[in-house]
Structure formats: C-alpha cells, structure tokens
Amino acid sequence: MILAVTMNPSVDISYPIQDLKLDHVNRVENVYKTAGGKGLNVARIVKQMGEDVMATGVLGGTIGDFIIQELKKSDIGNNFFKINQESRNCIAILHDGKQTEILESGPTLSAEEGAAFLEKYRELLFEITLVTISGSLPKGLESGFYQMMVEIGQEKGIPVIVDTSGKSLKQVLNHKVKPFAIKPNIAELSQLFGIEVERSNSSLKRVLINEMFDGIEWVVVSLGESGAFVKHGGDYYRVTIPAIDVVNPVGSGDATVAGLAVALKRKQSVSDVLKTAMTTGLLNTIEAGTGYIDIAKFGPFFELVEIKKI
Ligand code: ADP
C-alpha cells in the first residue's frame, strides 16, 4: 500500500461570483467544497490508478471531519493524527475571469503533537511499501520535520518521495539521509538556488549535477507543458509530452507524484516510470476536477510521451 502524507490539509471552497463588489454584500448560490491539500490529490490519483492507498497527516475540528467524509466517499483509507484545533479553509473567489484566493495558514502544532504524529507515522509504515510527502508543514513544526520522516522511512527500508518547497526542501536535500525521489517544478528548483534556472538541457544538467542531489534515485523536474527533465542515478533524460487542450492544470504536479509512486511501487522500467508520471500529470490537466484523471485515457497518452537520454 502507498501512504500519502498531507501535514496541512484544507477544505478548498470555491465561490463563483460574477461581479464581485468590494465593500458590499456579495451573495453566492453555488458553493463547491472539496478536500484539498497536495497529498490528498496524490491519494485520489493513486486510487484511480488501481493501487491501495492510505491518507495520513494532521487534521482537526469540523473541517477535519469533512475531509475524512470526502475521503470515505472516494473509498480512500485514512488514518490521520487528530488535533483539537480546526484544520484550515482555503477560499477561491472566481470573479470576472479572475481568481482571488484567501488562504488560511491553518493550525499551529506543538512539539509534542509533532512527536506524536511521528510515532503514528512509524506505526503506519508496517503495512506500507512506499511513502509520498506533499506540501507545506503546519506552523510550529521545525523545517527539518520531513527530513525526520525520510530518515524513519530509510530505517524501515521504505522509499519516500518528497514534493515540497522552500526551507523544507532545502533541509531534506542538505541532510545525509536522502529521499528516494523528489519532484520540484522549475520555480521550486530556481528558488532553491536563488537563480532563474533555464529550461534547456545544458542548464538543467548543470544544476542537477550539484552534490546536493547525490544519493537521490529520482530527481524529476516538472516543466508544465514542456514535460520534465529527470536525473536517475547518473543518467539524465528529457521527457516530452504531446500538446493538449488544458482545462485545469491545478494539481498536475500532485498527479505526477502519484504516477511516479505507482510506477515505482510496480517496479516498472525507467522509461515506463517516466511515461507513467508524465501521463498522470497531463491527464489531470484535461479534467475540470483537481486531483482527478480519466483512467480510460491513460493508454493512448502513455504512448505519446517521448524520452530522450541526454
Ligand atoms: P506543478 O503542478 O507542481 O507546478 P507542473 O506544472 O510542472 O507541476 O506539471 C506537472 C506535470 O503535469 C508536467 O510535467 C506535465 O506532465 C503535466 N502538465 C502540467 N501543465 C501542463 C500543460 N499545460 N500541458 C500539458 N501537460 C501539463
């Protein structure tokens, strides 16, 4: 079974308001609420790929209850660490062709709660083959928290895929115990080095040769519509995808992580791992829902992904 971790999940609420008036009352008829958070998107797509998955992380309050109900509706097993505070709402107001977002930062965890979660995580690993960790950490937890989760995975011989950014990513990369795979997008990679990383093969190779990535089996730099640039062991690959009509690209990176996790769990060949990860990413962009793919379209798109060794 794959374990998908979301440390700061949310309920994502979208308010379509044709003509938003500031400093006035605005009424909304159609409210859409979904269980949000990057790891929950990963869990949904892993499930759609036909693999067993369990969602974990930290949640609480009535918002936490809603998230669990939504996961149950999708038949996704869950085992979260419950806290007394409310999980967060993230609101998107869709107005005049624009999207204005109001994102709560969520609960603040104590060091004891962090330690108790790690204990739960350690226990959950008994029935797990592979772990994905996605998104940001809640307030209160030190930025080395994911690094500890990677280390616990390593102790038990379980590969861990980390998809995070900023300080948490830096900590994970600077630690001696490395994750099995990471999936930064080009913006996250640029932020890591404090420079604008170009999308060319030579530029990406120059960056990924940095010793910071030594020991990570798979470094998948996703490049949106341009596919990905990948370092696997000492080899580099450019992966290209067909041109498609994008409906909603939100969550594509999470879909890529889900495809990567499923393919690695199935011990597929290098080329099939990359094709699977790209196919789930692009399938997410052609659906309106976030963290949703139409599995019937998997085969035809898989055939159109191209891989070139650099
Ligand atoms: P993130 O969502 O983490 O920013 P990306 O935008 O790089 O990640 O997208 C992840 C993957 O999803 C890409 O590697 C690609 O396979 C697919 N994808 C994303 N945007 C597009 C797009 N506009 N057209 C086709 N595929 C896309």
Boltz pocket constraint, residues with backbone or C-beta under 6 A from the ligand:
constraints:
  - pocket:
      binder: B
      contacts: [[A, 183], [A, 184], [A, 185], [A, 186], [A, 221], [A, 222], [A, 223], [A, 224], [A, 225], [A, 226], [A, 227], [A, 228], [A, 241], [A, 242], [A, 244], [A, 246], [A, 249], [A, 250], [A, 251], [A, 252], [A, 253], [A, 254], [A, 256], [A, 277], [A, 278], [A, 279], [A, 281], [A, 282], [A, 285]]
      max_distance: 6.0
